[in-house]
Amino acid sequence: MPEPYAPKNRDFPLSKLNDTMRLVRVRCCYCKRLHNYAPSDLIQIFGDVDVDSLAFRIKCENGKDHGRLDVEAFVPTGREAVGLRIRRLVAIKINRVPVWREDPA
């Protein structure tokens, strides 16, 4: 007899990736760019969110209209880890834009 349907809400936050020494691989299918990120850097930008929700939050750097990105958590094997390049967060810049108001004289 089959199991009854029950929604499976298994959130997998980025903090669990830090515990198991995993990385996040982000790939744009449109321009074929592939980047690897440390989960601690992504937590500083997006907060401790679910890994699957990053696909909707991250935009491609080549073009904002490239659609949704493929995001996956992975553990690099020994062969993959040899030449693996990981993007690290250096700084977060906040763009300050002045907003003016004119007072009647």
MARFILO-380586 format. One record per residue: residue number from 1; y, z, x of N, C-alpha, C, O, CB in turn. Coordinates in Angstrom, 3 decimals, decimal comma, always signed. Each point is the difference from the previous one (the first is absolute). Glycine has a CB too. Layout:
N
(NUM (Y Z X) (Y Z X) (Y Z X) (Y Z X) (Y Z X))
...
# end
This chain:
105
(1 (-1,173 +0,000 +0,841) (+1,173 +0,000 -0,841) (+1,240 +0,000 +0,890) (+0,093 +0,812 +0,920) (-1,337 +0,404 -2,769))
(2 (+2,198 -2,110 +1,593) (+1,174 -0,073 +0,873) (+0,908 +1,210 -0,168) (-0,003 +0,678 -1,028) (-0,120 -3,161 +0,916))
(3 (+0,900 +2,726 +1,164) (+0,939 +1,115 -0,048) (+1,133 -0,317 -0,962) (+0,408 -1,156 -0,112) (-0,986 +1,783 +2,477))
(4 (+1,085 +0,367 -3,052) (+1,166 -0,246 -0,854) (+1,227 -0,249 +0,869) (+0,115 +0,497 +1,120) (-1,094 +0,946 -2,950))
(5 (+1,882 -2,226 +1,269) (+1,203 -0,326 +0,761) (+0,880 +1,228 +0,117) (+0,262 +0,695 -0,982) (-0,367 -3,081 +0,204))
(6 (+0,543 +2,633 +1,960) (+0,963 +1,079 +0,254) (+0,960 -0,508 +1,063) (-0,435 -0,522 +1,026) (-1,240 +2,372 -1,632))
(7 (+2,966 -1,704 +0,375) (+0,941 -0,469 +1,023) (-0,180 +0,770 +1,299) (-0,101 +1,227 +0,003) (+1,728 -1,859 -1,796))
(8 (-1,666 -0,091 +2,872) (-0,217 +0,600 +1,311) (+1,328 +0,049 +0,740) (+0,433 -0,992 +0,587) (-2,824 +0,149 -0,513))
(9 (+3,018 +1,982 -0,107) (+1,288 +0,184 +0,677) (-0,247 +0,708 +1,318) (+0,109 +1,223 +0,089) (+1,141 -1,124 -2,293))
(10 (-1,578 -0,860 +3,208) (-0,199 +0,557 +1,327) (+1,143 -0,465 +0,885) (-0,097 -1,017 +0,686) (-2,424 +1,062 -0,979))
(11 (+3,584 +0,703 +0,264) (+1,117 -0,350 +0,871) (-0,389 +0,287 +1,438) (-0,657 +0,998 +0,293) (+2,329 -0,505 -2,121))
(12 (-1,261 -1,375 +2,716) (-0,284 +0,149 +1,421) (+1,330 +0,003 +0,731) (+0,458 -1,053 +0,444) (-2,728 -0,089 -0,647))
(13 (+2,905 +2,313 +0,341) (+1,328 +0,040 +0,619) (-0,056 -0,272 +1,501) (-1,053 +0,070 +0,634) (+1,760 +1,554 -2,386))
(14 (+0,461 -1,936 +2,289) (+0,102 -0,314 +1,434) (-0,322 +1,208 +0,874) (-0,435 -0,171 +1,139) (+2,158 -1,547 -1,685))
(15 (-1,518 +2,937 +0,039) (-0,288 +1,184 +0,806) (-1,491 +0,124 +0,308) (-0,364 +0,560 +1,034) (+2,343 +0,569 -2,059))
(16 (-2,853 -1,640 +0,147) (-1,433 +0,025 +0,287) (-0,355 -0,967 +1,124) (-0,981 +0,213 +0,714) (+0,537 +0,410 -3,096))
(17 (+1,233 -1,680 +2,543) (-0,253 -0,934 +1,099) (+0,319 +0,640 +1,339) (-0,663 -0,284 +0,997) (+1,166 -1,634 -2,515))
(18 (+0,509 +2,781 +1,552) (+0,333 +0,702 +1,238) (-1,130 +0,925 +0,428) (-0,270 +0,150 +1,192) (+2,692 -0,278 -1,789))
(19 (-3,082 +0,750 -0,379) (-1,071 +0,937 +0,324) (-1,198 -0,698 +0,620) (-0,678 +0,575 +0,853) (+1,444 +0,871 -2,715))
(20 (-1,034 -2,673 +1,447) (-1,183 -0,709 +0,481) (+0,314 -1,039 +1,073) (-0,872 -0,790 +0,362) (-0,131 +1,160 -2,588))
(21 (+2,227 -0,382 +2,739) (+0,416 -0,909 +1,077) (-0,156 -1,468 -0,392) (-0,442 -0,817 +0,808) (-0,210 +2,565 +0,847))
(22 (+1,010 -2,076 -2,876) (-0,041 -1,386 -0,459) (+1,362 -0,639 +0,162) (+0,994 +0,687 +0,234) (-2,814 -0,130 -1,858))
(23 (+1,864 -1,870 +1,498) (+1,238 -0,762 +0,067) (+0,161 -0,785 -1,291) (-0,940 -0,128 -0,784) (+0,790 -0,032 +3,305))
(24 (+1,341 -0,361 -2,732) (+0,290 -0,821 -1,177) (+0,271 -1,414 +0,484) (+0,862 -0,219 +0,851) (+0,086 +2,200 -2,155))
(25 (-1,688 -2,941 +0,759) (+0,164 -1,405 +0,347) (+0,707 -0,698 -1,159) (-0,459 +0,054 -1,141) (-1,626 -0,030 +2,611))
(26 (+3,214 -0,686 -1,165) (+0,789 -0,706 -1,007) (+0,016 -1,473 +0,370) (+0,342 -0,365 +1,125) (+1,099 +2,412 -1,597))
(27 (-1,817 -2,900 -0,493) (-0,098 -1,435 +0,262) (+0,718 -0,769 -1,086) (-0,189 +0,267 -1,187) (-1,998 +0,055 +2,365))
(28 (+3,015 -1,282 -0,772) (+0,665 -0,902 -0,928) (-0,852 -1,259 -0,095) (-0,232 -0,672 +1,005) (+2,553 +1,603 -0,450))
(29 (-2,783 -1,250 -1,751) (-0,848 -1,181 -0,190) (+0,798 -1,293 +0,079) (-0,559 -1,062 +0,275) (-0,955 +2,433 -1,692))
(30 (+2,810 -1,285 +1,176) (+0,838 -1,187 -0,008) (+0,288 -0,492 +1,414) (-0,190 -1,177 +0,304) (+1,203 +1,952 -2,448))
(31 (-0,549 +0,135 +3,016) (+0,377 -0,414 +1,358) (-1,004 +0,450 +1,061) (+0,228 -0,214 +1,190) (+2,146 +0,313 -1,910))
(32 (-3,482 +0,522 +0,307) (-1,108 +0,380 +0,896) (+0,399 +0,998 +1,083) (-0,553 -0,022 +1,100) (-0,410 -2,208 -1,527))
(33 (+1,924 +3,106 +0,120) (+0,372 +1,055 +0,948) (-0,877 +1,217 -0,226) (-0,321 +0,342 -1,138) (+2,696 -1,182 +1,221))
(34 (-2,756 +1,482 +0,992) (-0,857 +1,165 -0,062) (+0,607 +1,102 +0,859) (+0,302 -0,217 +1,174) (-2,346 -1,226 -1,569))
(35 (+2,222 +2,624 -0,187) (+0,550 +1,139 +0,732) (-0,851 +1,222 -0,274) (-0,551 +0,160 -1,089) (+2,878 -1,120 +0,972))
(36 (-2,428 +1,829 +1,128) (-0,726 +1,259 -0,113) (+1,010 +1,131 +0,143) (+0,857 -0,023 +0,883) (-3,005 -0,998 +0,052))
(37 (+2,034 +2,012 -1,818) (+0,944 +1,106 -0,028) (-0,737 +1,328 +0,092) (-1,139 +0,125 -0,449) (+2,730 -1,504 -0,915))
(38 (-0,928 +2,366 +1,950) (-0,506 +1,365 -0,020) (+0,413 +0,623 -1,337) (+1,142 -0,180 -0,421) (-1,009 +0,395 +2,983))
(39 (-1,021 +0,506 -3,236) (+0,341 +0,574 -1,310) (+1,149 +0,996 +0,053) (+0,733 +0,133 -0,979) (-3,087 -0,454 +0,341))
(40 (+2,531 +1,024 +1,752) (+1,088 +0,978 +0,099) (+1,366 -0,688 -0,059) (+0,954 +0,569 -0,532) (-2,448 +0,931 +1,893))
(41 (+1,598 -2,712 -0,821) (+1,262 -0,740 -0,077) (+0,283 -0,457 -1,426) (+1,147 +0,034 -0,445) (-1,460 -0,786 +2,814))
(42 (-0,714 +0,330 -3,082) (+0,192 -0,439 -1,379) (+0,322 +1,168 -0,921) (+0,683 -0,180 -1,009) (-2,244 -1,714 +1,431))
(43 (+1,076 +3,096 -0,090) (+0,332 +1,192 -0,796) (+1,481 +0,310 +0,111) (+0,611 +0,429 -0,978) (-2,925 +0,479 +1,324))
(44 (+2,907 -1,115 +0,828) (+1,435 +0,257 +0,174) (+0,850 -0,951 -0,831) (+1,085 +0,374 -0,444) (-1,551 +0,456 +2,745))
(45 (-0,004 -2,043 -2,516) (+0,778 -0,992 -0,744) (-0,241 +0,106 -1,501) (+0,949 +0,094 -0,777) (-1,049 -1,607 +2,758))
(46 (-1,171 +1,499 -2,391) (-0,341 -0,088 -1,414) (-0,430 +1,328 -0,609) (-0,116 +0,098 -1,221) (-0,539 -2,426 +1,642))
(47 (+0,419 +3,334 +0,381) (-0,545 +1,253 -0,505) (-1,524 -0,061 +0,010) (-0,593 -0,996 +0,416) (+2,642 +1,351 -1,852))
(48 (-2,666 +0,716 +0,976) (-1,461 +0,071 -0,004) (-0,533 -0,660 -1,273) (-0,417 +0,679 -0,938) (+0,463 +1,460 +2,312))
(49 (-0,026 -3,466 -1,388) (-0,408 -0,769 -1,173) (-1,430 -0,502 +0,174) (-0,589 +0,114 +1,075) (+2,983 -0,795 -1,487))
(50 (-2,931 +0,131 -0,648) (-1,329 -0,585 +0,020) (+0,012 -1,274 +0,840) (+0,994 -0,725 +0,015) (-1,496 +1,706 -2,287))
(51 (-0,585 -1,251 +2,961) (-0,083 -1,173 +0,871) (+0,140 -1,290 -0,810) (+0,648 -0,946 +0,447) (-2,119 +2,235 +1,140))
(52 (+0,869 -1,331 -2,769) (+0,061 -1,208 -0,821) (+1,402 -0,283 -0,524) (+0,340 -1,157 -0,249) (-2,700 +1,559 -0,387))
(53 (+3,178 +0,630 +0,463) (+1,354 -0,229 -0,509) (+0,928 -0,568 +1,072) (+1,093 -0,465 -0,322) (-1,442 +2,331 -1,294))
(54 (-0,062 -1,839 +2,876) (+0,825 -0,582 +1,062) (+0,123 -1,513 -0,142) (+0,985 -0,584 +0,450) (-1,689 +2,440 +1,057))
(55 (-0,279 -2,492 -2,122) (+0,043 -1,455 -0,177) (+1,206 -0,410 -0,837) (+0,540 -1,089 +0,192) (-3,040 +0,998 -0,015))
(56 (+2,925 +0,938 -1,092) (+1,153 -0,308 -0,838) (+1,307 +0,438 +0,642) (+1,061 -0,500 -0,373) (-2,519 +0,719 -1,621))
(57 (+1,410 +0,697 +2,945) (+1,218 +0,551 +0,605) (+0,444 -0,748 +1,255) (+1,199 -0,132 +0,246) (-1,859 +2,331 -1,163))
(58 (-0,280 -2,682 +1,702) (+0,328 -0,681 +1,251) (+0,300 -1,469 -0,294) (-0,713 -0,641 -0,771) (-0,750 +2,242 +2,095))
(59 (+2,506 -2,122 -0,717) (+0,360 -1,417 -0,123) (-0,189 -0,675 +1,351) (+0,113 +0,638 +1,047) (+1,545 -0,133 -2,901))
(60 (-1,943 -1,793 +1,818) (-0,165 -0,772 +1,229) (+1,353 -0,165 +0,685) (+1,020 -0,180 -0,665) (-3,007 -1,039 -0,318))
(61 (+1,992 +1,281 +2,303) (+1,239 -0,128 +0,756) (+0,491 -1,442 +0,072) (+1,198 -0,230 +0,171) (-1,881 +2,215 +1,151))
(62 (-0,219 -2,960 -1,448) (+0,411 -1,406 +0,049) (+0,692 -0,440 -1,276) (+0,932 -0,803 +0,046) (-2,822 +0,357 +1,486))
(63 (+1,456 +0,952 -2,648) (+0,595 -0,393 -1,268) (-0,352 +1,000 -1,071) (-1,140 +0,459 -0,075) (+1,036 -2,853 +0,739))
(64 (+1,075 +2,741 -1,499) (-0,240 +0,993 -1,042) (-0,801 -0,584 -1,154) (-0,532 +0,751 -0,817) (+2,652 +0,387 +1,459))
(65 (-2,219 -2,465 -0,726) (-0,671 -0,637 -1,123) (-1,449 -0,383 +0,314) (-0,569 -0,852 -0,682) (+2,787 +0,009 -0,051))
(66 (-2,816 +1,454 +1,743) (-1,364 -0,346 +0,371) (-1,037 +0,680 -0,879) (-1,196 -0,230 +0,181) (+1,989 -0,091 +2,132))
(67 (-0,379 +1,132 -3,237) (-0,938 +0,636 -0,911) (-0,553 +1,293 +0,568) (+0,545 +0,575 +0,942) (-1,121 -2,809 -1,832))
(68 (-0,521 +2,673 +0,293) (-0,616 +1,260 +0,366) (-0,778 -0,148 +1,300) (-0,643 -1,024 +0,234) (+0,506 +1,668 -2,653))
(69 (+0,196 +0,375 +3,258) (-0,699 -0,009 +1,280) (-1,360 +0,665 -0,136) (-0,201 +0,853 -0,866) (+2,396 -0,814 +2,082))
(70 (-3,122 -0,432 -0,360) (-1,317 +0,643 +0,047) (+0,102 +1,230 +0,889) (+0,359 -0,107 +1,173) (-1,563 -2,108 -1,534))
(71 (+0,892 +3,374 -0,188) (+0,066 +1,255 +0,734) (-1,378 +0,636 -0,029) (-0,602 +0,148 -1,065) (+3,056 +0,174 +0,493))
(72 (-2,955 +0,056 +1,745) (-1,298 +0,657 +0,066) (+0,017 +1,057 +1,090) (+0,698 -0,130 +1,006) (-1,838 -1,952 -1,842))
(73 (+0,359 +3,130 +0,619) (-0,190 +1,030 +1,005) (-1,287 -0,315 +0,754) (-1,007 -0,363 -0,608) (+2,245 +2,103 -0,789))
(74 (-1,204 -1,601 +2,709) (-1,189 -0,320 +0,788) (-0,074 +0,889 +1,229) (+1,000 +0,544 +0,468) (-0,923 -2,914 -1,283))
(75 (-1,282 +2,496 +1,312) (-0,256 +0,707 +1,254) (-0,326 -1,063 +1,033) (-0,994 -0,710 -0,153) (+0,148 +2,834 -1,019))
(76 (+1,658 -2,258 +2,230) (-0,291 -1,037 +0,984) (-1,253 +0,344 +0,800) (-0,171 +1,124 +0,472) (+2,618 -1,660 -0,330))
(77 (-3,304 -0,451 -0,006) (-1,187 +0,184 +0,828) (+0,402 -0,112 +1,467) (+1,157 -0,290 +0,305) (-2,662 -0,642 -2,130))
(78 (+0,590 +1,152 +2,706) (+0,304 -0,052 +1,431) (+0,487 -1,364 +0,438) (+0,928 -0,104 +0,802) (-2,630 +1,846 -0,439))
(79 (+1,089 -2,776 -0,877) (+0,389 -1,361 +0,367) (+1,387 -0,344 -0,561) (+0,801 -0,643 +0,680) (-3,235 -0,023 -0,629))
(80 (+2,718 +1,092 -1,284) (+1,315 -0,270 -0,605) (+1,104 +0,802 +0,674) (+1,128 -0,479 +0,121) (-2,258 -0,005 -2,291))
(81 (+0,819 +1,693 +2,606) (+1,021 +0,894 +0,535) (+0,503 -0,414 +1,374) (+1,046 +0,486 +0,432) (-2,085 +1,321 -1,736))
(82 (+0,332 -2,686 +2,008) (+0,384 -0,370 +1,358) (+1,341 -0,715 +0,016) (+0,877 +0,384 +0,774) (-3,286 -0,551 -0,156))
(83 (+2,601 -0,843 -1,428) (+1,249 -0,752 +0,029) (+0,864 +0,217 -1,224) (+0,865 -0,824 -0,297) (-2,019 -0,843 +1,661))
(84 (+0,938 +2,760 -2,081) (+0,693 +0,253 -1,256) (+1,436 +0,431 +0,251) (+0,257 +0,916 +0,781) (-2,429 -0,284 -1,844))
(85 (+3,107 -1,303 +0,394) (+1,407 +0,348 +0,111) (+0,408 +0,745 -1,260) (-0,180 -0,496 -1,113) (+0,654 -1,514 +2,589))
(86 (+0,072 +3,194 -1,295) (+0,405 +0,847 -1,121) (+1,517 +0,072 -0,016) (+0,622 +0,309 +1,017) (-2,767 +1,049 -0,897))
(87 (+2,741 -1,643 -1,267) (+1,451 +0,107 -0,143) (+0,363 +1,459 -0,210) (-0,552 +0,668 -0,875) (+0,709 -3,003 -0,095))
(88 (+0,774 +2,826 +1,779) (+0,434 +1,391 -0,091) (+1,446 +0,054 -0,480) (+0,804 -0,874 +0,324) (-2,398 +1,537 +1,521))
(89 (+1,910 +0,349 -2,603) (+1,337 +0,188 -0,537) (+0,904 +0,582 +1,078) (-0,298 +1,051 +0,567) (-0,636 -0,718 -2,888))
(90 (+2,042 -1,021 +2,603) (+0,940 +0,464 +1,016) (+1,151 +0,757 -0,655) (+0,349 +1,101 +0,427) (-0,963 -3,045 +1,054))
(91 (+1,202 +1,352 -2,517) (+1,120 +0,628 -0,690) (+0,101 -0,566 -1,409) (-0,501 -1,086 -0,290) (+1,725 +1,435 +2,474))
(92 (-0,570 +0,409 -3,045) (+0,290 -0,460 -1,354) (+1,509 -0,135 -0,106) (+0,731 +0,977 +0,161) (-2,812 +0,142 -1,149))
(93 (+2,543 -2,333 +0,716) (+1,428 -0,251 -0,125) (+0,385 -0,018 -1,475) (-0,672 -0,607 -0,834) (+0,676 -0,709 +2,995))
(94 (+1,076 +1,987 -2,450) (+0,519 +0,022 -1,363) (+1,281 -0,812 -0,013) (+0,927 +0,261 +0,767) (-1,961 +2,016 -1,260))
(95 (+1,072 -3,250 -0,373) (+1,150 -0,893 -0,079) (+1,089 +0,663 -0,838) (-0,213 +0,271 -1,182) (-1,279 -2,312 +1,418))
(96 (+2,643 +2,304 +0,352) (+1,116 +0,625 -0,705) (+0,953 -1,084 -0,465) (+0,546 -0,744 +0,814) (-0,764 +2,859 +0,554))
(97 (+0,418 -2,207 -2,674) (+0,866 -1,007 -0,595) (+1,132 +0,721 -0,716) (-0,261 +0,838 -0,864) (-1,662 -2,489 +0,601))
(98 (+3,177 +1,345 +0,599) (+1,113 +0,680 -0,685) (+0,185 -0,543 -1,417) (-0,164 -1,193 -0,256) (+1,290 +1,570 +2,476))
(99 (-0,783 +0,522 -3,121) (+0,317 -0,348 -1,385) (+1,429 +0,464 -0,237) (+0,320 +1,171 +0,203) (-2,764 -0,973 -1,000))
(100 (+3,312 -1,125 +0,363) (+1,421 +0,291 -0,149) (+0,373 +0,139 -1,465) (-0,621 -0,583 -0,889) (+1,089 -0,647 +3,009))
(101 (+0,572 +2,028 -2,335) (+0,565 +0,178 -1,326) (+1,515 -0,080 +0,149) (+0,570 +0,572 +0,929) (-2,537 +0,873 -1,728))
(102 (+2,606 -2,148 -0,106) (+1,461 -0,126 +0,041) (+0,623 +0,940 -1,010) (-0,339 -0,041 -1,183) (+0,157 -2,354 +1,916))
(103 (+1,108 +3,259 -0,266) (+0,730 +0,891 -0,888) (+1,248 -0,702 -0,504) (+0,688 -0,674 +0,767) (-1,571 +2,692 +0,453))
(104 (+1,180 -1,867 -2,503) (+1,221 -0,615 -0,502) (+1,228 +0,682 +0,611) (+0,047 +1,224 +0,122) (-1,225 -1,830 -2,273))
(105 (+2,149 -0,191 +2,523) (+1,195 +0,536 +0,652) (+1,017 +0,560 -0,951) (+1,049 +0,480 +0,430) (-1,428 -2,088 +1,333))
# end
